[in-house]
Amino acid sequence: MPDFSILGSLAPYHIISYGTLLGTEFFQSFIGGIVAYKALPRAQFSSLQQAIFPIYFSLQTALPVVLALTYPGTHQTLGSSSIPSGLSGVLTENNRVSVLLPLTTIFATSLANLLLVGPATTRVMRERKHQETKDGKKSYDSPPHSKDMIKMNKAFGRLHGISTLLNMAGYFATVWYGVTLAERLQ
């Protein structure tokens, strides 16, 4: 029978939060987004992504904070010192590279996507939709395109690339933190 006293510690909440973060990032980045792109017409795919991304980036931004707040410290053993639980444990000198840096990277990259890059990308997508009406041609139709559409397509490509790089940096920081967690299980 499981020992339910563990529920009084931070550890299960930390592990569940980490699993939620990694699983969400993996699914959205490597499965859900790709399948939706292949299965849906472009307009529906765009609508889906516009609805999913604010939720996704919000989770990606909030969960590193939850991880920092639920960080399970260590108890003093022979020859080692203890590390406090929670945010104070994340901020200890020993954890700055292995814990604080990846959690801060995940938070910062996700926050940038949530507040800056994501909304800018959505704005350009809406502007392109209006330009398509003016031009009588889709942004992804073969050239030639109007100067305005060329400019918007470049802006969209740049913003999409930045968002993808931020997302991948956050994902790799999440995996890095997972390795840190795994080291504690040995």
N, C-alpha and C positions, 0 to 999 in steps of 0.2 A: 504494500500500500504506500502511495507517495506521502512524503512528509510535507504537509501543507504549511508548515511554519516558514518555509522559504518565501511564501507570499508576503511576509512581513519585511523582506529585504528588497533592495533595489534590483537585484540580479535578474529576476524573471522579466521585469518590465523593460530592463535594458536590452535583453536578448530579443524579446518580442519586438521592440521598437527597431532594433537593428535589422531583424529579419524582414520587417515590413518595409523599411527603407530600401534594402538591397533588392528585395523581390519586386517592389514597385519600379525601381530604376531599371532592373533587368528586363522586366516584362514590357514596359513602355518603350524602352530604347531598342530592344532586339526582337520583340515578338509583336506586340499590339500595334505599334506604329507601322511596321513593315507590312503586316497582314492587312491592315486597314488601307494602306496606300495601294496595295495590289488589288484589293477586293472592291473598293468603293470608287465611284466616279469622282473626279477631282473636286467638284463643288461640295459633295457630301463629305469627302475626306477632310477638306478644309474646315467645314463646319464642325466636324467631330473634334479635330485637333484644337480648334478655338475654344471648344467647351471643356476638353480634357486638360489642356496645358495649365490654366490657372489652378486647378485642383492639384495636378501633379507637382507643379512648382511650389505650391503652398505646403504640400506634404514634405517635399524635399527640403524645404526651408525649416519647417517646424521640427521634424524628427531629429536633426542633429542637436537641437536645443534639448529635446527630451532625452537624448543620449547623454548629453552633458549633465543634465540634472539627475539622471538615474545611474550615473557611473558608479559601479560597485567597487569600493576601495578594497584594500588588502589589509589583512591583519599581520601584526608583527610576528615574525618567526625568527628562529635562531639565525643570526647573521644578516637579517634584513630588517628594514624599517617599514612601518605601516604607511599606507597611503589612504587619506580620508575618502569617503564616498562623496558623490555629488560633484558639484561644480568645483569645490575646493580641491578635490582629487584630480580633476582634469587640469587644473592650473598648476599643480605641483611641478617642480623643475624636471623631475624624472619623466613626466608625461607630456612635455611640451611638443616633442616631435612625434611620438607614437600615438597620442590621443588628441591633444589640442589642435595640432596642425591639420590632420585630416578632417576633424569635425568642423573646424573653422573654414576649411576649403569647401566642404559640402555646403555649409550654410551660405558662404559668400557667393559661390557660383549659382546656387539656387535662387538666392535673393536677387541677384543681378538679372536672372531670367524672369523672375516673377515681377519685378518692379520696372525694369528698364528694357531689356531686349525683347521679351515676350510682347509687351504692349506696343513697342515700336514695330515689331514684325506684323502684328495684327493691323496696325494703322496702315502700313504699306500695302497689305493685302486688300484692305478696303479701298484704298486709293486706286490700286490696280483694277479692282472690279468696276469702279466708276470710269476709269480710262478705257476699259474694254467696251463699255457702253458707248463712249464717245468715238472710239476707233472702229467699232463694229467687228472686233476681232479679239479673240482670247489672248491672254498674256503668254500662253504656252503654244499658240499656233506658230507655224513656221514664219520666218521673216519675209518681208520687211515689217518693222514695227515703227510706230511713231517715236519721236525723240523722248516724249514723256514716258512712254511705256518702256523704252530701253533703260531709261534712268531708274524707273521703279523696279524693273526686273533685276537690275544690278543691286539696288538697295535691298531688295528681298533676299537675293542670294547671299549678300554679305551678312545680313542679320541672321538668316537661317544658319549660315556657317558658324557665326559667333555663338549662337544659341546651342548648336550641336557641340562645339568645343567646350563650352561651359558645362553642358550636361555630361560629356565624357570625362571631364576633369573631376566633376562631382562623383561620378560612378567609380572611377579609379581610386579616388580618395576613400570611398565607402569600402571598396575591396581591401585597400591598405589597412583601414581600421579593422576590418574583419580578421586580417592576419594578426593584428595586435590582440584582438580578443582571443583568437585561437592559441596564441602563445600562453595566455593565462590558463588555458584548460589543460596544459601538459602536466 
